[in-house]
Amino acid sequence: MVKNRQILHRPIVTEKMNQFEDSQNMYAFQVDTSANKIQIKDAVENKFDVKVSKVRTMNFFGKSKQMTVRSGGRAIRTSGRQSNWKKAVVTLAEGFSIDLYAAAESEN
């Protein structure tokens, strides 16, 4: 069984998500790519002691990157790839909320 810490990688804190937190009680997390909605729901409920009403997931595919590196007067072209990742948007039940900043402080 995958542990909660392995499922939830980090919260996604953006200006848009802050608006959703205030108005619609929605929170976003970067999660493990193999985690399903049930595992994500259980991980959030256990970690933050809240009741989750809905989970939506989105898969993001990593971009290809190219870079030119100069070495000894020669230009060497290298390529790489960013890793794929998964985003989960969790809607909490009425009356519940998560203080992401306090949760981050308690982990450190």
Contact map, one row per residue, 1 for C-alpha under 8 A:
111000000000000000000000000000000000000000000000000000000000000000000000000000000000000000000000000000000000
111101100000000000000000000000000000000000000000000000000000000000000000000000000000000000000000000000000000
111111100000000000000000000000000000000000100000000000000000000000000000000000000000000000000000000000000000
011111110000000000000000000000000000000001110110000000000000000000000000000000000000000000000000000000000000
001111111000000000000000000000000000000000100000000000000000000000000000000000000000000000000000000000000000
011111111000000000000000000000010000000000000000000000000000000000000000000000000000000000000000000000000000
011111111000000000000000000000110010001100100000000000000000000000000000000000000000000000000000000000000000
000111111110000000000000000011110000000100110000000000000000000000000000000000000000000000000000000000000000
000011111110000000000000000011110000000000000000000000000000000000000000000000000000000000000000000000000000
000000011111000000000000000011100000000000000000000000000000000000000000000000000000000000000000000000000000
000000011111100000000000001111000000000000000000000000000000000000000000000000000000000000000000000100000000
000000000111110010000000001111000000000000000000000000000000000000000000000000000000000000000000000000000000
000000000011111011000000000100000000000000000000000000000000000000000000000000000000000000000000000000000000
000000000001111111000000000000000000000000000000000000000000000000000000000000000000000000000000000000000000
000000000000111111100000000000000000000000000000000000000000000000000000000000000000000000000000000000000000
000000000000011111110000000000000000000000000000000000000000000000000000000000000000000000000000000000000000
000000000001111111111000011100000000000000000000000000000000000000000000000000000000000000000000000000000000
000000000000111111111100000000000000000000000000000000000000000000000000000000000000000000000000000000000000
000000000000001111111110000000000000000000000000000000000000000000000000000000000000000000000000000000000000
000000000000000111111111111000000000000000000000000000000000000000000000000000000000000000000000000000000000
000000000000000011111111111000000000000000000000000000000000000000000000000000000000000000000000000000000000
000000000000000001111111100000000000000000000000000000000000000000000000000000000000000000000000000000000000
000000000000000000111111100000000000000000000000000000000000000000000000000000000000000000000000000000000000
000000000000000000011111110000000000000000000000000000000000000000000000000000000000000000100000000000000000
000000000000000000011111111000000000000000000000000000000000000000000000000000000000000000111001100000000000
000000000000000010011001111100000000000000000000000000000000000000000000000000000000000011110000000000000000
000000000011000010011000111110000000000000000000000000000000000000000000000000000000000011100000000000000000
000000000011100010000000011111000000000000000000000000000000000000000000000000000000001111000000000000000000
000000011111000000000000001111100000000000000000000000000000000000000000000000000000001111000000000000000000
000000011111000000000000000111110000000000000000000000000000000000000000000000000000111100000000000000000000
000000111100000000000000000011111010000100000000000000000000000000000000000000000000111100000000000000000000
000001111000000000000000000001111110000000000000000000000000000000000000000000000000110000000000000000000000
000000000000000000000000000000111110000000000000000000000010000000000000000000000001110000000000000000000000
000000000000000000000000000000011111000000000000000000000000000000000000000000000000000000000000000000000000
000000100000000000000000000000111111101100000000000000000000000000000000000000000000000000000000000000000000
000000000000000000000000000000000111111100000000000000000000000000000000000000000000000000000000000000000000
000000000000000000000000000000000011111110000000000000111000000000000000000000000000000000000000000000000000
000000000000000000000000000000000001111111000000000000000000000000000000000000000000000000000000000000000000
000000100000000000000000000000000011111111100000000000000000000000000000000000000000000000000000000000000000
000000110000000000000000000000100011111111110000000000100000000000000000000000000000000100000000000000000000
000000000000000000000000000000000000111111111000000100100000000000000000000000000000000001000000000000000000
000100000000000000000000000000000000011111111100000000000000000000000000000000000000000000000000000000000000
001110110000000000000000000000000000001111111110000000000000000000000000000000000000000000000000000000000000
000100010000000000000000000000000000000111111111110100000000000000000000000000000000000000000000000000000000
000000000000000000000000000000000000000011111111111100000000000000000000000000000000000000000000000000000000
000100000000000000000000000000000000000001111111110000000000000000000000000000000000000000000000000000000000
000100000000000000000000000000000000000000111111100000000000000000000000000000000000000000000000000000000000
000000000000000000000000000000000000000000011111110000000000000000000000000000000000000000000000010000000000
000000000000000000000000000000000000000000011111111000000000000000000000000000000000000000000000000000000000
000000000000000000000000000000000000000000011101111100000000000000000000000000000000000000011001110000000000
000000000000000000000000000000000000000000001000111110000000000000000000000000000000000000011001000000000000
000000000000000000000000000000000000000010011000011111100000000000000000000000000000000001111000000000000000
000000000000000000000000000000000000000000000000001111100000000000000000000000000000000001111000000000000000
000000000000000000000000000000000000000000000000000111110000000000000000000000000000000001110000000000000000
000000000000000000000000000000000000100110000000000111111000000000000000000000000000000111100000000000000000
000000000000000000000000000000000000100000000000000001111100000000000000000000000000000111000000000000000000
000000000000000000000000000000000000100000000000000000111110000000000000000000000000011110000000000000000000
000000000000000000000000000000000000000000000000000000011111000000000000000000000000011100000000000000000000
000000000000000000000000000000001000000000000000000000001111100000000000000000000001111000000000000000000000
000000000000000000000000000000000000000000000000000000000111110000000000000000000001111000000000000000000000
000000000000000000000000000000000000000000000000000000000011111000000000000000000011100000000000000000000000
000000000000000000000000000000000000000000000000000000000001111100000000000000001111100000000000000000000000
000000000000000000000000000000000000000000000000000000000000111110000000000000001110000000000000000000000000
000000000000000000000000000000000000000000000000000000000000011111000000000000111100000000000000000000000000
000000000000000000000000000000000000000000000000000000000000001111100000000000111100000000000000000000000000
000000000000000000000000000000000000000000000000000000000000000111110000000011110000000000000000000000000000
000000000000000000000000000000000000000000000000000000000000000011111000000011100000000000000000000000000000
000000000000000000000000000000000000000000000000000000000000000001111100001111000000000000000000000000000000
000000000000000000000000000000000000000000000000000000000000000000111110001111000000000000000000000000000000
000000000000000000000000000000000000000000000000000000000000000000011111111100000000000000000000000000000000
000000000000000000000000000000000000000000000000000000000000000000001111111100000000000000000000000000000000
000000000000000000000000000000000000000000000000000000000000000000000111110000000000000000000000000000000000
000000000000000000000000000000000000000000000000000000000000000000000111111000000000000000000000000000000000
000000000000000000000000000000000000000000000000000000000000000000000111111100000000000000000000000000000000
000000000000000000000000000000000000000000000000000000000000000000011110111110000000000000000000000000000000
000000000000000000000000000000000000000000000000000000000000000000011110011111000000000000000000000000000000
000000000000000000000000000000000000000000000000000000000000000001111000001111100000000000000000000000000000
000000000000000000000000000000000000000000000000000000000000000001111000000111110000000000000000000000000000
000000000000000000000000000000000000000000000000000000000000000111100000000011111000000000000000000000000000
000000000000000000000000000000000000000000000000000000000000000111000000000001111100000000000000000000000000
000000000000000000000000000000000000000000000000000000000000011110000000000000111110000000000000000000000000
000000000000000000000000000000000000000000000000000000000000011110000000000000011111000000000000000000000000
000000000000000000000000000000000000000000000000000000000000111000000000000000001111100000000000000000000000
000000000000000000000000000000001000000000000000000000000011110000000000000000000111110000000000000000000000
000000000000000000000000000001111000000000000000000000000011110000000000000000000011111000000000000000000000
000000000000000000000000000001111000000000000000000000001111000000000000000000000001111100000000000000000000
000000000000000000000000000111100000000000000000000000001111000000000000000000000000111110000000000000000000
000000000000000000000000000111100000000100000000000000111100000000000000000000000000011111000000000000000000
000000000000000000000000011110000000000000000000000000111000000000000000000000000000001111100000000000000000
000000000000000000000000011110000000000010000000000111110000000000000000000000000000000111110000000000000000
000000000000000000000001111000000000000000000000000111100000000000000000000000000000000011111000000000000000
000000000000000000000000110000000000000000000000011111000000000000000000000000000000000001111101100000000000
000000000000000000000000100000000000000000000000011110000000000000000000000000000000000000111111000000000000
000000000000000000000000000000000000000000000000000000000000000000000000000000000000000000011111000000000000
000000000000000000000000000000000000000000000000000000000000000000000000000000000000000000001111100000000000
000000000000000000000000100000000000000000000000011000000000000000000000000000000000000000011111110000000000
000000000000000000000000100000000000000000000000010000000000000000000000000000000000000000010011111000000000
000000000000000000000000000000000000000000000001010000000000000000000000000000000000000000000001111100000000
000000000000000000000000000000000000000000000000000000000000000000000000000000000000000000000000111111100000
000000000010000000000000000000000000000000000000000000000000000000000000000000000000000000000000011111110000
000000000000000000000000000000000000000000000000000000000000000000000000000000000000000000000000001111111000
000000000000000000000000000000000000000000000000000000000000000000000000000000000000000000000000001111111100
000000000000000000000000000000000000000000000000000000000000000000000000000000000000000000000000001111111110
000000000000000000000000000000000000000000000000000000000000000000000000000000000000000000000000000111111111
000000000000000000000000000000000000000000000000000000000000000000000000000000000000000000000000000011111111
000000000000000000000000000000000000000000000000000000000000000000000000000000000000000000000000000001111111
000000000000000000000000000000000000000000000000000000000000000000000000000000000000000000000000000000111111
000000000000000000000000000000000000000000000000000000000000000000000000000000000000000000000000000000011111
